[in-house]
């Protein structure tokens, strides 16, 4: 394989952050171990990007200080730190275009001079924020590839958690298709990488150039640490890791685990914080299980991973999850995931490594999760088998390095240096969108 010269656009990339910022950095870093990667990122992340030794050929920083200050103020005072708000994503549209416009002005001459083989836009992940580069490169000289993109998961009907969190702007989401550069971003892209089966179905009209690659991945350091799985406990150790917000549905995990907890056969650890915490504490008290439900609050990643590794089962009943990075981490650490078969987690978990419950209604889902937990509590050999198979699956299929090799196949096809890879969606969903 001949290394490619890749210009990676990942404005929010930050090795010290979480969520998509860390995803963008980790993916870029993995690609840089195989290719000559020039990372284009936001100047506000210069300190963490420069501090960490990296394999990048170069890091180009785009400074937008006045936009950064406005954005930070809005997040702090309007959205109260809720980075997951769809309205916040919509308000990010101008800053996303400004970043790419300034990046184009900085790098245009070098692109035209043949310094790069391909442009890959990794961030933003959401498909509703289009790229200028696809339009600028519509006549060459190099191809433009976008993704993995992920988003657009419809809010499920009939769930109180969804009704508590669904925003009014959700019904206007599809209007992004008429925004400037929205159509050109995908029409002129040489390849589109979808991070979930839902996103794949949204862009199925581009079936000749769309590929499925999961949004998340696993670091080599995490996979190496997973080789030392602690021995199993006398009682089943359950864990939930995530924000305590309505759509994460941690209340379903508490209700499903309650029969085991009441009998002293399990303990539930909840890692995370948010507006639902007080209600969850009251729920645990009302069920008489407050002494075996441990609320850890918010922990940074390095503190949360040892807690996760000590567990036997991850109970993660989020009813609207795009990527589900914690599910990847659970598999790597030998923790059996129990997830909802909807969105990102449903694309990753299969019967040999964990459990998927149907997105039906709250009562049925609680009953199904309860049945699964009872089964694992009573069959430790099955638990151990699933844990071992999950760790093997993570090692073989979910690492950042493995993901970089798969994306390399797509990039080589885009630059006409390799065959078209076969990367279909894991689920056949009805075609939507474009």
N, C-alpha and C positions, 0 to 999 in steps of 0.2 A: 504494500500500500504506500503510495506516494503521499506525504503530508500535504495538506491543503493550507493555503494562506486565507484564513477566515477573519472577516471583520464582524465581531459580535456586538450587537446592540443590546445592552442590558442596563438601562439607566438606574434602576433601583438596586443593583447588585451590591451586596454588603456581606462580608464573611462573618460579621459580628451580630447580624440580625437574625430574624426568624422568618417563617412563611416564605412568600415568593421572593423576597430579597435574598434570602439564603439559597433558595432553589436556583435563582439566576446565577449566583456566584459559583455554587458547586458544579452546576452544569458547564459553565464557562471554563472552570478550572480543569474539569475532566477532559474537555475537548482540547485544552491547551497541552495536556500530556501526550496528545497524539498529533497535534497540528501546530502550525505557527499562528497563534490567535492574538489578535489585537482587540482588547476589550474597551468598549466605549461606555462609560458610566457617568453618573451625575457627580459633579465636583463636590457636593456636600458629603460624599462618602470617601473622600480622598484619604483621610487618616487611616481608617481600617484597611483600605485597599493597598496603601503603600506599606503599612506596618507588617502585613503578612507576606512571607516569602511565597512567591507564586511562579508558575511555569509560563506565564504570559510573555509573548514577544514584546508587547508594549501595552500600556494602559493610557487611553486618551480620556481626559476629563472635560465634561461640558458644564460650564458654570451658568447657573440661572438663579443668582442669589435672591432677587426680588420675588421670583415665583416661589422659591423654596420657603421664604419667610411667610408669604401668604398661605401656602399650603400647610405649613406647620401650625399657623394660627388657627386655620379652619379645623384641622384635626383636633387640636387641643380644646378649643372653646366652643366649636359648633357640634362636632361629632364625639367629643369626650373620649378620644382615643380609639374609637371604633373604626379600625381600618377596613372592616368588611362591609361597610355600608355601600349599597349600590349608588346612592346619590353622590357619595364621595368619588366613586369611580367615574360617574358622569362629569363631575366637576374637574376631573383630571384630564379631560380631553384637550383643552388649550395647552397645558404644560407639556403633554406628551408630544404635541405637534411642534412646539417651540424647541424641545430637546432635539428632535430629529432634524429640524431645519438647521439648527446651529451645528449639529454633527455633520450634516451634508456640506455645509459651507466650509467646515474645517477639513473634511476628508475628500471632497469631490475631486480635486486635482490628482490626488494619490490613487483614487479609484480609477479615474480615466487613464492614468499612466500605467495601469496594469499591476499595481502593487498588491492587489488582493484577487483571489479566485472566486469568492462568493461572500455575500452578506447574509448573516443569520440574525434575525431578531428574536431574542429569547424573552425579553421583557418589554412591555407589560404582558402578562399571561392572558389577560382578558381579551377576547376577540372584539369587544366593542370599542377598543382604542386602536384605530388603524395606523398604518405606517406610511410616511411620505416616501420612504426609500423605494418601495415597489413602483410608485409612479415615476420617480426620477430615473430608475433603472429599467423602465419598460422597453427601451431600445438598446439595452446593454450598457456597458460592455461585459458585465458579469451578472449572474443570476441572483435573485433575491429569494430567500427561504424564510418562512415565518413559523414560529412555534417552538415547543408545544404550547398551543393555546388551549384554554380551558374556561368554561363558564356557560351561562345560559341554561342552567338546570332549572326547570320549572318548579315553582313552589307546590308541594303536594297539597291536595285538597283534603279537608276533614281532620286536620291536625291542629290542636290548640297552640302548639309550639310555633307552627308556621303563621298562624293568625296573629300571634303576639309580635312577630318580628318582620313580617312582610312589609315592604315599603311601598308607598304609593307609586314610586317611579318604576317599580317592577313591570307594571302594565305598559310602560312606554319603552321598554328595552329595545324592541325591534326597530325603533326609529333610528337607531345608530346606522342602519343600512342606507339611509339617505344622507348621512353626514358627508362632508367633503373627504375624499380619499378612502372612504370605507369600501366601496366596490373595487377600486383599483388595487387596494392592498392585497386582495385575494385573486382578482382577475390576472394581475401581472406577476404574481408569485410563481416561481418555478416549482415550488413544493409547499404544501401546507401540512404541518404536523399537528395532529389533534391529540390532546392529553386525556381525553375521555371518550367513551362511546357516545355520550350525549353530544359533545362538540363535533365528533365525526359525523353524526347524523345531520347536524345543522349545516355542514359544508359538503354534504354528499353530492351536491351538484358538480363539485370539482373532483369527482371520484378518480379521474385519471391521474391526479397529482396529490391526493391526500393519503396520509399515513398515520397509523396509530402508534404513539409512544407515550407511556405514562408521564404525567407531569413531574412526579417526585422521584427521588433516588436515595441511595444509601452510601454514606462515606465508608472508605476502607477502614478508618479507625473504629467506627461503630461495628462494622462486621467483624473485625478482629477481636473486639472486646466481647462480642457475643459468643466466642468460643468457650467462655467460662461461665456457663449457665449455672446459677446456684441450685442446690438440690431442692426437690419439691417439699412443701410444707405439709403438716398434718391436716390443716384446713386449707380450703381453696382460697388462694390470694387473687382477688379481683381488683381491677384498676380501671379508672376512667381518666383520660388525659385530654384536656382541651379547654377552651373557653366555656364559661358557664353562662351561655346565652341560650335563648329559647330553642333555636333550630338544632342545636347540638343534642337536645333531648336527653340530658343526663338524668332527668326524672324517670325516664323509662328504665334506665339502668338500675336506679335505686329500687324501683318497684319490682322489677324482675328478680333482683338479687335478694329481696326481703325474706322469702321463705327459707333460703339457705342461711342467711344472717341470723334470723330468729332462732334457728336450731343450733347455732354455734358452729356450723360447718364451713363458714367462709368469713372473710373480712373484705371490705370494700374500701379502697383508697381512691380519693378524688383529688387529682392534681389539676389545678386551674382556678381561675377566679372570674367573677363577672356579676352582672345584676341578678342572676338566678340563685346565687349562693344562699341567701337568707331563706328563700323558699325551699331549697333543697335541704337545708338544715332542719327546717320545720317539718318537712316530709319525713325525714329520717326519725325525728322524735315522735311523730304521730304513729309511725310503724313500730316503735319500740326498738329501733336498731341503732340509736345514736352512738352507742358505745363501740360499735364495730364498723362504723362509717367514719373514716378519717379524712378530714378536709385539710389538705396541705397548703392551700392557697397557690398563688402564682410562683412558679419556680423557673429559673433559667434552664436552658437546654441541658447544660452539664449536670445540673442537679436533678432534673426530671428523669434522665435516662437510667441512672442507677435504681430509682424507684420503679421504673417500668420493668427493668430486668429482674427485679425481685418477685414480680407478679407471675401468676399462672395464666390468667385470662384477661384480655382487654375487652371490656364491654363498652362498645362505641356505637350507640344507636342514633347517630346524627341522621336527620331526615333530609338533609340537603347539603351534601359534602362533595366538593369538587375534586380535590386531590387526596386528602386524607393521609398526610405524611406520617402521622403517628401509627397508622396501620402498617406501613412499610417498616417502621422502627420496631414495632411489636414483633413482626415476623422475624426480623433479624435477631432479636434478643430472645427468641424462643418463647414468646408469649402468644397464646392462641387468640386470634381476633374473632369477635362476634360483632358483625356489622349489619347494616341495612343494605339490601340489594338495590341500591339507587345511587348513581353518581360514581365518583372515583373509587371508593372502597369496594363497590360491587364489581368493578372491572378487574380488581387485583386479587381478591380472595377467591379461592376455589375449594371444593370439598376436601381436598387432601391436606389443607393447611389451616382451615378455619370454617366459620359458619356465616351464612348470609340468610337474613330473615326478610321475608317479603314486606314491601311497603303497603300494608293493608289498612289497619287502623290501630290505635293505641292499645286497646284491650288485647287484640290478637297478637300483636308484636310482643307485648309484655309476657303473655302466656308462652309464646314460642321461645323467647330468650330464657325464661325460667326453666323450661324443659331442657334446653341445651345445657344450662349451668348445672342442673340436677344430674344430668347424664355424665358430665365431666367430673363432678364431685364424687360420683360413685364408680368411676372407671378410670383409675389413674394410669393404666397402661395405654388407654386411648389418648389421654391427655399428653403423655410422654411421646407417643407416636406422632401426634399432630405437631408438637413442639419441634421435634427433630426434623420433620418434613418441612415445616415452615422455615427453619433456619437454613436448610439446604436450598430451598426455593429462593430465599433472599440472597444467598451467596451467589447463586447461578444466574439469577434473572433481574435483580432489582438494584444492583450497585450503580453508582454514577459512572464508573468506568465502563460497565457493560452498556449502559445507556448511551454513552459517548460513541461506542463502537457502532451501535445501531443507527444513531443520527449520522455518523460518518457515511454509512451506506447510502442514506438519502442524499447527503451533500455530494457524494461522488456521482450519483445518478444525475443530480441537478447540473453538474458541470460536465456531464457526458464522459465520465471516466469509469463508469461501472454500470452493471445491470440494475433494473428497477427492483427494489426490494419488495417483498410481499409482507406487508404489515397491515392487515385488515383490522377492523374494529372487533373487540372481543364479543360484542353483542350486536345483533341485527335489529336496530331500532328504525321506526318509520322515518323516511327522509323529511327533513324540516327546512325551513329558512330559505336560502337563496334559490 
